[in-house]
Amino acid sequence: MNDRLSPELLARLASDSESSVRSSIIQHWRDAPDWVRRALLTDADPNVRRDSASAYSPPADLLPGLLADPVTRAASVPYAAPSLDLATDPDSAVREAIAAHPDLPADLRDLLAEDPDIFVRNAIAARPDTPLALRERILASVETDSPLAEWILSSRRNPHTCPSPAPAPPILTREQAEMLLARADL
């Protein structure tokens, strides 16, 4: 977690025998070199592979293997071409990922709008290219009695974006700070 580690030490930790250390590297070294990413994307530990597939854009030659692996399939969908195979996958996480794919064609969008999984339909409703009539029909079908589930669904349709951070205040000399404090006492 030390952000001052050298790339050489980070690379050595990326091949540590403890999977928790390798997973920590994924979280803290987003700009790892290609050879480190490849090693983590093909790691023997399924959790390391899943975390890597979520964190790193996979090289094209590894994508077929990641899509074939049930552990990394959903996380790899954004890097694949949308297909009927992915839109009808038995894993709802894969279908939800393909529903959010930026290049999803209209025919697969319409197919996924009828998906039995509420989160898949919700992902279709959240798409900016979903026609208004279809969005309204989907939203009528995703109503739930659970306030928590409703909050989760609505937050995925309307993601919150934080405002830009405020600029840092100017650095003051000691004298300037004392003058400001003296004025504040009035």
JOWO-V852041 format. One record per residue. N is the residue number from 0. RES is the residue in one small letter. PSI is psi in radians with two decimals (* if undefined). Layout:
((N	RES	PSI) (N	RES	PSI))
//
This chain:
((0	m	-0.14) (1	n	2.05) (2	d	0.09) (3	r	0.15) (4	l	2.55) (5	s	2.70) (6	p	-0.57) (7	e	-0.75) (8	l	-0.70) (9	l	-0.72) (10	a	-0.68) (11	r	-0.68) (12	l	-0.48) (13	a	-0.28) (14	s	0.33) (15	d	2.64) (16	s	-0.39) (17	e	2.14) (18	s	-0.51) (19	s	-0.57) (20	v	-0.76) (21	r	-0.70) (22	s	-0.66) (23	s	-0.64) (24	i	-0.73) (25	i	-0.75) (26	q	-0.54) (27	h	-0.06) (28	w	1.27) (29	r	-0.45) (30	d	0.62) (31	a	2.58) (32	p	2.82) (33	d	-0.75) (34	w	-0.55) (35	v	-0.77) (36	r	-0.76) (37	r	-0.76) (38	a	-0.72) (39	l	-0.62) (40	l	-0.38) (41	t	0.32) (42	d	2.65) (43	a	-0.49) (44	d	2.15) (45	p	-0.56) (46	n	-0.66) (47	v	-0.74) (48	r	-0.80) (49	r	-0.81) (50	d	-0.67) (51	s	-0.75) (52	a	-0.49) (53	s	-0.50) (54	a	-0.58) (55	y	2.53) (56	s	2.07) (57	p	2.55) (58	p	2.60) (59	a	-0.63) (60	d	-0.37) (61	l	-0.29) (62	l	-0.79) (63	p	-0.71) (64	g	-0.67) (65	l	-0.64) (66	l	-0.49) (67	a	-0.36) (68	d	2.06) (69	p	-0.48) (70	v	-0.63) (71	t	-0.04) (72	r	-0.91) (73	a	-0.71) (74	a	-0.37) (75	s	-0.25) (76	v	-0.72) (77	p	-0.32) (78	y	-0.02) (79	a	2.81) (80	a	2.37) (81	p	2.44) (82	s	2.82) (83	l	-0.63) (84	d	-0.79) (85	l	-0.65) (86	a	-0.34) (87	t	0.28) (88	d	2.50) (89	p	-0.37) (90	d	2.06) (91	s	-0.47) (92	a	-0.62) (93	v	-0.79) (94	r	-0.66) (95	e	-0.68) (96	a	-0.72) (97	i	-0.55) (98	a	-0.50) (99	a	-0.03) (100	h	2.29) (101	p	-0.39) (102	d	0.38) (103	l	2.15) (104	p	2.77) (105	a	-0.66) (106	d	-0.67) (107	l	-0.60) (108	r	-0.81) (109	d	-0.64) (110	l	-0.82) (111	l	-0.36) (112	a	-0.34) (113	e	0.15) (114	d	2.52) (115	p	-0.34) (116	d	2.23) (117	i	-0.61) (118	f	-0.54) (119	v	-0.85) (120	r	-0.70) (121	n	-0.68) (122	a	-0.63) (123	i	-0.73) (124	a	-0.51) (125	a	-0.22) (126	r	2.38) (127	p	-0.36) (128	d	0.08) (129	t	2.17) (130	p	2.57) (131	l	-0.77) (132	a	-0.72) (133	l	-0.74) (134	r	-0.79) (135	e	-0.69) (136	r	-0.73) (137	i	-0.83) (138	l	-0.58) (139	a	-0.45) (140	s	-0.15) (141	v	0.18) (142	e	2.52) (143	t	2.75) (144	d	-0.17) (145	s	2.08) (146	p	-0.62) (147	l	-0.81) (148	a	-0.71) (149	e	-0.72) (150	w	-0.77) (151	i	-0.83) (152	l	-0.81) (153	s	-0.58) (154	s	-0.49) (155	r	-0.50) (156	r	-0.54) (157	n	1.30) (158	p	2.40) (159	h	2.37) (160	t	2.31) (161	c	2.58) (162	p	2.81) (163	s	2.57) (164	p	2.59) (165	a	2.59) (166	p	2.63) (167	a	2.49) (168	p	2.73) (169	p	2.63) (170	i	2.20) (171	l	2.61) (172	t	2.94) (173	r	-0.72) (174	e	-0.75) (175	q	-0.73) (176	a	-0.73) (177	e	-0.67) (178	m	-0.74) (179	l	-0.73) (180	l	-0.65) (181	a	-0.67) (182	r	-0.56) (183	a	-0.47) (184	d	-0.33) (185	l	*))
//
